[in-house]
Amino acid sequence: MTFMPKILCILVLCPAVLLAFGRPAEAQSTFLTLSDVHYGIAAEEHVWGHSHETSKALWDKAQTKARALRDSESAAFTLYLGDMPAHNQADAARKLEFTTVLNGLATIAGDSHRLYFLPGNNDSLDRDYCAFDSGGQVPFVADDKYDPTKSGPPTNQWPTLRAGDTLIDASHIDHGYYSAYPLLPDTGLRLIALNTVMFTDDYGTGFNWDACENALTIAEIETRIATQLQWLATQLAEAEAAGEKVILAMHVPPGIDGYGGGPMWTVARGYSDSGYTGDDPLFTAASAAGNHTIERVFLALTARHAKTISAMLTAHTHLDDLRLLTSCQGDAAGIAYGVPGITTDHGNNPAMKVFGLDATFTLDRATTYFATEFTAPKFDWHSDTHYGFTATYCPTGRDCSGHPLSSVLQAWNGDTQGIAKRMLTILRTGRGAVSGHYYAAALDAAPNCTMPRTMR
């Protein structure tokens, strides 16, 4: 397909231009990312593999590694991309698990480091996929520093630590999304933290046998979806007008489920037409693709702001995956870089990731640090258990050193199968190659363009 040349000539300089202008700028800053701890209060000894939650020993060692990377890499800030407690827990256990993970994140942040949290599908006190809300359902109530009566989050209050003064728009924090300046105001880099759990089939109603105590109606859910998409459109437009670059962070990625093959985001609940006219930019962009599913609108929007979005970071799969996104109109919509989990629940090694930004806020480095089953029960991250994005993905016989991550992918000249083969070798973060399922198909993603929207 034509995706690779189109997207990467938008996001970075094409080969001829690279040759003319030389290497990109040196790295300006780094940041640390973690996700999917899934701490189990009853997990006395961690076992690698499916359905095993993170033990205290594993979480303690992960905190030690994160603090070491924070210091050795001079990380400017840390992002936690969601999912703190174990799966399918009773209310009492859930709150204790939230407390343990929140305390661990505070330990990683220390006295001065900035940390930003965004919600995963397990991060409501009201069960898996339930609404992330005020009124006691947000996990921050498990933190003794949380005070919802205060007007505006102070520096040390969740969902940020040491970073409340960097928030741009906190008006929707109780629904799990906000924007901030992670490198401090007036630096030209905006973090947009989304709540994409809202875009899944089960949001607000519950998952499988776990119904939400405060279930939302479909109309309420679609109103929340439309509000968040409209807010995102405003945030991106403001950033573009100000000449800023954007890190777009979320828990559940767009595209398809690499394990099951279905859509990650719902096609049953879409972008509400209510209150929108043909002049609305989201409506207009989505209309070209037909029905207004959430993903169609989102990809049309990110394609419009491709030059503004420096990085799109996702989690949820627990794997070190990669997604090349296009809109239904065929426009480049971004590259989503996965952040693997601390838990080993999906057959992965525990891992965390350090990203580097050059002087233009383009991603020029990603290094994955992982622990292996051979270090149990100590769960040590040894110095040699890591790998870099550039070395992993650079085509054989090419020199990709010093270039942005997107230009490393551009060197494949549209060979997504070649990229997929490389991804499958690292997908489980050091546990061996993956074959089968739909992981390679999930790499090349604009999956819902021909899928009709059917309302429940």
C-alpha positions in Angstrom: 0.0 0.0 0.0 1.0 3.7 -0.2 0.9 4.4 3.5 4.5 4.5 4.5 5.8 7.1 2.0 2.8 9.3 2.6 2.9 9.3 6.3 6.6 9.6 6.8 7.1 12.4 4.3 4.6 14.3 6.3 6.1 13.5 9.7 9.8 13.7 8.8 12.0 14.7 5.9 12.1 12.3 3.0 15.4 10.6 2.0 16.5 13.1 -0.6 15.9 16.0 1.8 17.7 14.1 4.6 20.7 13.7 2.3 20.7 17.4 1.6 20.3 18.7 5.1 22.2 16.0 7.1 21.3 14.6 10.5 18.5 15.8 12.6 19.0 17.8 15.8 20.5 16.2 18.9 18.1 15.0 21.6 16.8 17.8 23.7 14.9 15.8 26.4 13.9 12.4 27.5 10.8 11.0 29.3 9.9 7.7 31.0 6.8 5.7 30.3 5.2 2.9 32.3 1.8 1.1 32.1 -0.4 -1.8 33.2 1.0 -2.7 36.6 -2.2 -4.7 37.5 -1.0 -5.1 41.1 -2.6 -8.1 42.8 -3.0 -7.8 46.6 -3.1 -11.6 46.8 -0.2 -12.2 44.4 2.4 -13.3 46.9 4.8 -14.7 44.3 4.7 -13.6 40.7 4.4 -16.2 38.0 5.1 -15.4 34.4 2.2 -15.9 32.0 -1.5 -15.2 31.3 -3.8 -14.3 34.2 -0.9 -13.7 36.7 -1.1 -10.3 38.4 1.9 -8.3 39.5 3.3 -9.2 43.0 4.7 -6.8 45.6 8.3 -8.1 44.7 7.8 -7.3 41.0 6.3 -3.9 41.6 9.0 -2.9 44.2 11.7 -3.9 41.7 10.0 -2.0 38.9 9.9 1.1 41.0 13.7 0.8 41.7 14.4 0.4 38.0 12.1 3.4 37.1 13.9 5.6 39.6 17.2 4.5 38.3 16.2 5.3 34.7 14.6 8.6 35.8 18.0 9.7 37.1 20.4 8.0 34.6 18.4 9.2 31.6 17.7 12.7 33.1 14.0 12.1 32.3 12.1 15.4 32.3 8.9 13.7 33.3 7.1 10.3 33.5 3.9 9.2 31.9 1.8 6.4 33.4 -0.6 5.1 30.8 -3.1 3.4 33.0 -4.4 0.1 34.6 -3.3 -0.1 38.2 -5.3 -2.9 40.0 -5.6 -6.6 39.3 -8.5 -7.8 37.2 -11.9 -8.7 38.6 -11.3 -7.7 42.1 -13.8 -7.0 45.0 -14.1 -3.4 46.0 -12.0 -3.6 49.2 -9.1 -5.3 47.4 -9.3 -2.8 44.5 -8.9 0.2 46.8 -5.9 -1.4 48.5 -4.3 -2.1 45.1 -4.9 1.4 43.9 -3.2 2.7 47.1 -0.2 0.4 46.5 0.3 1.5 42.9 -0.3 5.2 43.6 2.2 5.1 46.4 4.7 3.4 44.0 4.2 6.1 41.4 4.8 8.7 44.1 8.0 6.9 45.0 9.1 7.0 41.3 8.3 10.7 41.2 10.2 11.5 44.4 10.3 15.1 45.6 10.6 17.0 42.4 10.0 14.8 39.3 6.8 15.5 37.3 4.5 12.5 36.7 1.3 12.4 34.7 -1.3 9.6 35.0 -4.1 8.8 32.5 -6.8 6.1 33.1 -7.0 2.6 31.8 -10.0 0.3 31.6 -9.4 -1.0 35.2 -9.0 2.4 36.8 -12.5 3.0 38.1 -13.3 2.0 41.6 -16.6 0.7 40.1 -15.2 -2.3 38.3 -13.5 -2.9 35.0 -14.6 -0.6 32.1 -17.0 1.4 34.4 -17.1 5.2 34.2 -14.1 7.2 35.5 -15.9 9.8 37.4 -16.0 12.1 40.4 -18.1 11.1 43.4 -15.7 8.4 44.7 -15.2 6.4 41.5 -11.8 7.9 40.6 -8.9 6.0 42.0 -7.3 9.1 43.5 -9.5 8.7 46.5 -7.1 5.9 47.5 -4.4 8.6 47.9 -4.4 10.5 51.1 -3.3 13.7 49.4 -6.4 13.8 47.2 -8.8 16.6 48.0 -11.7 17.0 45.5 -12.9 20.1 47.4 -9.9 22.2 46.3 -10.4 24.4 43.3 -7.9 23.2 40.7 -5.3 20.4 41.2 -2.3 21.6 43.3 1.2 20.6 42.5 1.1 17.2 44.3 -2.5 16.1 43.6 -3.5 13.3 41.2 -3.7 12.9 38.2 -0.4 14.6 38.3 2.5 14.7 40.8 4.8 17.8 41.1 3.0 19.0 37.9 -0.2 20.7 38.8 1.2 24.0 37.7 1.8 22.7 34.2 -1.9 21.9 33.5 -3.4 23.7 30.6 -7.0 22.4 30.7 -8.2 20.4 33.7 -11.9 20.9 33.1 -12.5 17.2 32.3 -10.2 15.6 34.8 -13.1 13.8 36.5 -13.8 12.0 33.2 -10.1 11.2 32.8 -8.7 13.6 30.2 -6.7 16.8 30.4 -3.8 18.7 28.8 -0.5 20.0 30.2 2.9 21.3 29.4 5.2 18.5 30.5 8.4 20.4 29.9 6.9 23.5 31.7 4.9 26.3 30.2 6.2 28.2 27.2 8.4 25.3 26.0 6.3 24.5 23.0 5.4 20.9 23.9 1.8 20.0 24.9 0.7 16.7 26.4 -2.9 15.7 25.6 -3.9 12.8 27.9 -7.0 11.1 26.6 -9.5 8.6 28.1 -9.9 6.2 25.2 -11.6 3.7 27.5 -14.6 5.8 26.7 -14.3 4.7 23.1 -14.6 0.9 23.9 -17.7 -1.3 23.7 -18.0 -1.8 27.5 -17.4 1.7 28.8 -19.9 2.8 31.3 -21.8 -0.5 31.4 -19.3 -3.1 32.7 -17.3 -6.0 31.4 -18.7 -9.5 31.0 -20.3 -10.5 34.3 -19.2 -7.3 36.2 -22.0 -4.7 35.7 -21.3 -1.1 36.8 -23.1 0.0 39.9 -23.6 3.4 38.3 -24.2 2.3 34.7 -24.6 5.0 32.1 -27.2 5.1 29.4 -26.1 4.8 25.7 -27.1 8.4 25.2 -25.0 9.5 28.1 -22.0 7.6 26.8 -22.3 9.0 23.3 -22.6 12.5 24.7 -19.3 11.9 26.6 -17.7 10.6 23.5 -18.7 13.6 21.5 -17.6 16.0 24.2 -14.1 14.4 24.4 -13.7 14.4 20.6 -14.7 18.1 20.4 -12.3 18.9 23.2 -9.5 17.1 21.4 -10.2 19.0 18.2 -10.0 22.3 20.2 -6.8 21.2 21.9 -5.1 20.3 18.6 -6.3 23.5 16.9 -4.9 25.6 19.7 -1.6 23.8 19.7 -1.3 24.2 16.0 -2.2 27.9 16.1 0.5 28.4 18.8 3.1 26.5 16.9 3.3 23.8 19.6 4.0 20.1 19.1 1.8 17.5 20.8 2.3 14.2 22.6 -1.0 12.4 22.3 -1.3 9.7 25.1 -4.0 7.1 25.6 -4.6 3.7 27.1 -6.6 1.8 24.5 -5.2 2.2 21.0 -7.1 2.6 17.8 -6.9 -0.2 15.3 -7.7 -3.9 15.7 -7.1 -6.3 18.6 -3.9 -8.2 17.7 -5.1 -11.3 19.7 -8.8 -11.5 18.6 -8.9 -9.6 15.4 -11.9 -7.3 16.3 -11.9 -3.5 16.6 -10.3 -2.0 19.7 -12.8 0.8 19.7 -16.5 0.3 19.4 -18.4 0.5 16.2 -21.7 0.3 18.0 -21.4 3.7 19.6 -20.3 6.5 17.4 -19.8 10.2 17.1 -23.1 11.8 18.0 -24.5 14.0 15.2 -26.5 15.9 17.7 -25.6 19.6 17.8 -23.2 19.4 14.8 -23.7 20.9 11.4 -22.1 20.4 8.1 -19.6 23.2 8.9 -18.2 21.4 11.9 -14.7 20.2 11.0 -15.0 16.8 12.7 -18.4 16.2 11.0 -17.1 17.2 7.6 -13.9 15.1 7.9 -15.9 12.0 9.0 -18.6 12.4 6.4 -16.2 11.6 3.6 -15.8 8.1 5.1 -19.5 7.5 5.6 -20.9 6.7 9.1 -19.3 8.5 11.9 -17.7 5.9 14.0 -15.3 7.1 16.7 -12.2 5.8 15.0 -13.1 7.4 11.7 -13.5 10.8 13.3 -10.3 10.4 15.4 -8.2 9.3 12.4 -9.6 12.1 10.3 -8.7 14.6 13.0 -5.2 13.3 13.7 -4.5 13.2 10.0 -5.4 16.9 9.7 -2.9 17.7 12.5 -0.2 15.2 11.5 2.5 17.9 11.5 1.5 19.0 15.0 1.4 15.6 16.6 5.0 14.6 17.4 4.1 11.3 19.2 1.2 9.1 19.8 1.6 6.7 22.7 -0.6 3.8 23.6 -0.8 0.9 26.1 -3.4 -1.7 27.1 -2.0 -4.7 25.1 0.9 -5.1 27.6 3.0 -5.6 24.5 5.7 -3.6 22.7 3.6 -3.0 19.6 3.5 -0.5 16.8 0.5 0.8 14.7 0.6 2.7 11.4 -2.6 4.6 11.2 -4.4 6.0 8.2 -7.7 7.8 7.9 -10.5 6.3 5.8 -9.8 9.0 3.3 -6.3 7.5 2.9 -4.4 10.2 4.7 -1.6 9.6 7.1 -3.1 9.7 10.6 0.0 8.9 12.7 2.3 6.2 14.2 1.1 4.8 17.5 4.0 3.6 19.7 3.0 1.0 22.3 4.2 1.0 25.9 4.5 -2.5 27.3 3.2 -3.5 30.7 4.8 -4.3 34.1 2.5 -7.3 34.4 3.3 -10.4 32.4 -0.4 -11.2 32.0 -0.2 -11.3 28.1 2.9 -13.5 28.0 5.3 -10.5 27.9 8.3 -9.7 30.1 7.8 -6.8 32.5 9.1 -3.6 30.8 9.2 0.2 30.7 10.3 2.6 28.0 12.4 5.7 27.6 11.7 8.1 24.7 13.9 10.9 23.5 12.9 14.1 21.8 15.1 16.2 19.5 15.1 20.0 19.5 12.0 20.0 17.3 10.2 17.6 19.7 10.3 14.8 17.2 10.8 11.3 18.6 14.4 10.3 17.9 14.8 7.5 20.4 12.9 4.7 22.1 14.6 2.2 24.4 12.7 -0.7 26.0 14.1 -2.0 29.4 12.8 -5.3 30.6 13.2 -8.0 33.3 13.2 -11.7 32.3 11.7 -14.8 33.9 15.3 -15.9 34.7 15.6 -13.1 37.3 12.6 -14.3 39.4 12.0 -14.0 42.3 14.2 -10.9 42.4 12.9 -9.4 39.2 16.1 -7.5 38.5 16.5 -5.5 35.3 20.0 -6.2 34.2 22.0 -3.7 32.2 21.9 -5.8 29.0 18.2 -6.5 29.0 17.1 -3.7 26.8 16.9 -2.9 23.1 16.5 0.3 21.0 13.9 1.1 18.4 16.4 2.2 15.8 18.5 -0.9 16.0 15.5 -3.1 16.0 13.7 -1.6 13.0 16.5 -0.3 10.8 16.4 -2.3 7.5 19.3 -4.6 7.0 22.2 -2.9 5.4 21.0 0.6 6.2 22.4 3.2 8.6 19.6 4.7 10.7 21.5 6.1 13.5 20.7 9.7 14.5 17.4 9.9 12.6 13.8 10.2 14.0 11.9 7.0 14.6 9.5 7.7 11.8 12.3 8.0 9.3 13.6 4.6 10.4 10.3 3.2 9.4 10.2 5.3 6.2 13.4 3.5 5.1 11.3 0.4 4.5 9.6 2.1 1.5 6.2 0.8 2.3 7.2 -2.8 3.2 4.8 -3.2 6.1 5.3 -6.9 6.1 9.0 -6.4 6.8 8.2 -4.0 9.6 5.7 -6.5 11.0 8.3 -9.3 11.1 10.6 -7.1 13.1 7.8 -6.1 15.5 6.9 -9.8 16.1 10.4 -10.5 17.3 10.1 -7.9 20.2 6.4 -7.8 20.8 6.6 -9.8 24.1 9.6 -7.7 25.2 12.4 -10.3 25.2 10.3 -13.5 25.5 10.7 -14.6 21.9 9.0 -14.0 18.6 5.2 -14.2 18.2 3.4 -15.8 15.3 -0.3 -16.2 14.5 -3.2 -14.2 15.7 -3.6 -10.7 14.2 -0.6 -8.8 15.5 0.9 -8.2 12.0 -2.5 -7.0 10.7 -2.9 -4.7 13.7 0.3 -2.9 12.6 -1.3 -1.6 9.4 -4.5 -0.1 10.6 -7.5 1.7 9.3 -9.8 -1.2 10.0 -13.3 0.2 10.4 -13.6 2.1 7.1 -16.0 -0.4 5.6 -17.5 -1.7 8.8 -21.1 -0.4 9.2 -22.1 1.2 12.5 -25.0 -0.7 14.1 -26.6 1.0 17.1 -27.4 -1.1 20.2 
